[in-house]
């Protein structure tokens, strides 16, 4: 984004700009090649690998794909063929991640269903790999806390961890965050974050198909594997709220329901009030229902103005840097930033921030499923809370051990004893 387009897209007059080199550090001599392995060969995994390769091209670095892995070997081979891999380097089964990590890759891209990510992340860090881990990173409090702990191990080992929260790598969001921190809209007092759309896809059960196969193919519609859409999708907007406000919510009170979803056990819609303390409330609202109003974005109201996510900002005149990005795509830029951070000896580590944002989304889901107020401390520190040790089942380990039992394809009912 150049100075002209920056000023043209802003409603704030008289902004002072200073040059920023945050995203233009030179790479050291000899940085010529990196090796990458992919775990999870669905649409997001293939997209992440494509973005990683594009990032390497931007940086002038050669990239080699060492292995691909997926629960379904044919999917791993389908992606591997595009990158010249022999079939024996394309691994299937629920232990595929172990085989991908065992290759000589420097980086591992993780884009399996969210329930598997804590286990895969822990294995990759143990093996000394730099990690790109898609959002969200867990489906329950146990998994989210595990990711935080693994992130600390990665930090101690000097490993990079970058998450799929691309808004944190986009010039317009970085600009507005800097302007808010500089006081452009005063203190944030409240706002609304939304993701309204349709069910991305559903899968029907094939005759004679096993529970594990059906559930894995239709993972998007099962809470146990996706976390429900408030976690799997709406986490993007909640992450922006946490980032812009600069702290975590203390409680969540929500509701939701299901009217039209055809498979799985998730809700169609959620409405959650997140209390960030100091009389700051964020209304989180998300919906996946075809034929309804669609909006994805964030709005924050401050004492001195208003900010529309990465869009318009109305408020006081402030001076902020001009953010020079390598790519117009945040989904490519996040890989550029990860690779550059490694090659310059300053590895990024986003494990804690994405785990916390994931847990906030889980907090909203838990409140909506039960109809109860849920406290952040119940999930992070209060070991006496029944929510603290809650883990969705079947777990990633259950899939790896063998056949699992399919959960009922019915949603939770608020007001009943805690179960999901």
N, C-alpha and C positions, 0 to 999 in steps of 0.2 A: 504494500500500500504506500503510494508516494504522498508527498505533502499536499498536492492538489486534491487527490481523491479523499485524503483524510479530512481536510477541511470541508470538502463538498458533502461528505456523509455525516458531518457533525452538526448539531444544532447549537453548539456552544461557540460563541463568538470570541475572537481574540485569544485563542489558545496559543501558548508558547511551546515550541517544539525544540528538543535538544536531541542530538544524535545518540543512538544507543548501539553498542556493539555486542549486545547480549547473544545474538544469534549469528555472529559473523567471525567467530574465532577461527584462526588458521589451523589446519590440521598439521601434525608433525610430519616431518619427512619420512618416507617409507611406508606410510599408511596406504597400502595398495589393495588389500584383499581381506574380506571377512567371510566367514562361513556361518550358515544359518540352518536351523532345523525347524520344522513346522509340526505342531501338535494340534489337530483339529482341522479337518479339510472341508468344512462346509463353506457357506458363502462368506462368513466373516474371516475364516482362516485364509481362504484363497485371496481375499481382499487385503488382509494384513501382509501376506507374503508379497503381493504385487506392490503394496506401498513401501515395504522394506527395500525391494529392488529399485524402486523409483528413487528412494532416499539415497541409496548407494550411488546411483547415477548422478544425482545432484552433487554429491560429495566427490565424485571422480574416483570412486572405489569399486574394484571388481568384487562381485558377490557370487558365492557358490552355495547352492542348496545341497546339504549333505543327506537329508532324510525327510520323509513325511510320515505322519502317523494319524490314524483315525480308528475309531471302533470298527468301522467297516473298511476292510482292506481295499475294496474296489475304489472307494473315494480317495484313499491315500495314493493309489496307483494313478488315478485320473489326474491328480495334481502333479505327482512326481514325473509323469510322462512329459508334461509341459516344460519341465526344467531339466530334462535329460537324465532322469534317475532310472537306474535299473530296478526291476520289480523287487529284488531283495533289499532295496533301500527304502521300500514303501511298506510300512508296518501296519498290521491290523490287530484287532482285539483290544480289550480294555487295558492291557499292559503295554500298549504301543508307545506310550510316552517314555517308558524306561529304555526302549530300544533307540528311540530318536535321540535321547539325551546321551546315550552311550557312544554316539558317533562323535567325530572331532569338531562339532559345531562350536562356534564362539557364542552365538546368540540362539535363544529358543523363543519362538513365537507361540503363545498359548491362546487358542481360540475354541476350546471345547465348551460344552455346556458348563455354566458357572459352578455347578456342584463339584466338578472335577478339579477346578483350578487350585484350591489350596494344596491338594496332594501333588499335583503336577509342579506347582511353583516350588514347594519344599524340595522335591527331587532335583529340580533344575539348579537351585541354589546350592544344594549339597554337592552337586557335580561341578560347581564353579562356572555356571553359565550366566551370561547377561540375559535379562528377561524382558520380553514384551508380554504383558498379561492383559488380556481384554477385560473390559468392564462387563458386569460387576465381577467381583472376585470371590464371592461366596453366596450361599443361600441361607445361612443361619449364623447365629452369634459365634458358635464354636469355630466355624470356618473363617469368619472375618478376623477373629483374634489370632488364629493360626497364621494368617497372611501378615498381620502386623509383626508377629514374632519372627517369621521367616524373613521379612523385610529388614529387620535388625541384623540378622545373620548375613544377609546380602551386603549391608552397609559395612559390616566388620571385614568382609572379604573383598571389599572394593568393587562389587558388582553393580551394574546399572539395572534399575527396575523402572520401566516406563509403562503406564497404564493407557488404556484406550479411551481416555477422557480428552478428546482432541480439542475441546474448547480452550483448555489451558495452554494450547500451542497455536492459537489463532490470534492474529494481530488485533482484530476488533475487540475481542474479549480481554486480551492483555492491556490494551489501551484503556478500556473502561474500568478495569480493576485498578490500574494505576491512577486514573482520575478520581475514583472513589477514595482511594487511600490518601490522595492529595487534598481531599475535602470538597470535591466538586459538588456533591449533593448533600453534604453534611453527614450526620449520622443516619444510617439506614434504620428506619422504624418499622418497616414491614414490606410485604410484597406477595407476589403470586408466581409460582412456577408451574408450567403445564406441559404435558405431552398428550395431545389428543389425536388419535388416528384410528387405524383399523388393525385387526389381527393380522400380523404379517403372513402367516400360513398355518394350516393345520394338516395333519397326516392321519389317515384312516388306518385301522389295523388290518393287515393282510391275513387271509385265511391260514391258520396254523402257525402264525408268527409268535415267537416267544415274547414273554413280558418284557425282557430286557431290550430286545430289538425294537419292539413297538415304542416303548417309553423313550429310548434313545433317539429314534427317528422323529418322534413327536415331542422332543424335550421342551420346546418353547411353550407348550401348553400345560406343563406339569410344574407345580411349585417346587417340588423336590429337586428338580434339575435346573430350572430357570430362576427361581425365586419369586415368580409372578412378575407381571410387566412393570409394576412399580419399582422393582429392583432391577430387572433385566434391561429396561429401556429408560424409564423416568429417572434413573440414577444420574443421568447426564445433567438434568436440570437441578436436581437436589445438590449435586456437586458444585454447580455454579453458585447456588445460594450460600453454601458453607464457605466457599472460597471468597466470595465478595463480602460477606458479613464478617468473616475472619474468626468464627468460632462455631462450635457444635450446638445443636439444640439440646435442651434438657428434658423435654417431654414431647410426646406425640399423642394426639387423640384423633382417631380417624374412623371412617366408615366406608363401606363399599358393597359391591354385590355382583351378581351374575344374572343375566337375562337371556343372552343369545349365544354364548360360547358353546361350541359343538363337541369338543373333545377336551380331555384333561380335567383339571380340578381348580382352575384359577378364577379370579374375579374378572369382570368386564370393566369395572371402574373403581377408582379410589378417590376419596376426598379426605385430606389429613391436615390438621392444624399442628404445625411445629412451633413450639415455644422456645425461642433462643435466649430467653431471659431479658431483663431490663425492658420489659413491655414490647419486645420485638417478636412479631408473629409472622410466619410465612405460610400461606395457603398453598399446599401441594395438591394438584388435581390432575389425574391422568385417566385416560379412557381408551379402550380398543373396541369400538363398535362401528361397523360399516354404516355409512349414510348419515353420520352425525358431523357436527362442526369440528373442524380440525385446526388446532393451533399448537405449535411447539415453540416454547420460549420462556423468558423470564422477565419480570418487572419488579423493580425495587424502588420504593418511595423513601426519600430522605428528608431531613429537616430543611434542606436547601435546594432540593430538586428531585429529579427522577431519572432512572436509568433503565433502558430496555435491553437487558442482557448484553449482547455484543453489538447492539444497534444504537439508536438515538440516546443521547444523554443531554439533559437540560439542567443547568445549574450554574455555579460560580465559575469564573475564569481561573484556570489553574495551568501550571506548566508541567507537561509530562514528556517522557521520551517518545521518539518515533520508533516503533518496533519494525525492524527490517527482517522479514521472514524469507526463508529459502524457497518456500512453496506456498501457493495460495490455498492448498489443501491442508487442513490441520491433521488429517489422517496420514499424510506423508510427512509433515513437519515433525510429528511426534517421533517418528523413526529417525529423521535427520538429527533431532536433538539427542536421542538416545545414543546413536552411533558416535556423534561428535563428542559427547560427554565422555565416552569411553576412551576415544583416541586422544583426547586432550588431558586425560588423567583426572577428570572431575566428574565421575559417574553420577548421573541423576538417580534419585531413589524416591519414587512416588508410591511405594507400597502402603505406607501408613495413610496417606490422604485418600487413596482409592478404597482402602479397607474401611476407613471411617465413613466415607460417603455411602458405601455399600451397606454398612450397618445402620446408618440413618434410614435408608430405604427399607431395610428389614424391620426397623422399629415401627415405621409407618404401616407396613403390612401386618405386623403382629397386632397392632392396635385395631386395625380395621377388621381383621379376622375374628378377634375376640370381643371387640366393643369396649375394651378396657384402656385406661391411660397407661402408657408404657414409658418408663423413665430410661434415659441413657445409661444411668448407673446400673439398671437391672441387667443390661446386656454386657457391660464392660467391667464392672467392679463388684457388684453385689452377688456373691456366690450363693447366698441363701435364696435368691430369686429363682422361681421355676423356669424363667426365661434364660438365665445365664448359661446353663448347660444344654439348652435345647439344640438338637441336631435333627435335620430333616432325614427321613429314611424312605427308601434305601439310600445308603451312602455310596460314595465313590468306591470305597473298599468293598462294599457288597457286590457291586458290578464286577469288580476285578476277581472276586472269589468264585463267581459263577452266576447261575440263574437267580433272579430277584423276584419278589412278589409285587405285582403292579398295585399301586395305591388306588383307592376308589376314585372314579372320575366324577366326583361331586365336590362342590366348594365347601369351605368352612361356613359355619353358622354362628354369627355373633351372639353372645349371651350364653353360649354353652361353655363348659370347662375347657381350659386351654388345651389345644391339641396340635395346631399347625402354626 
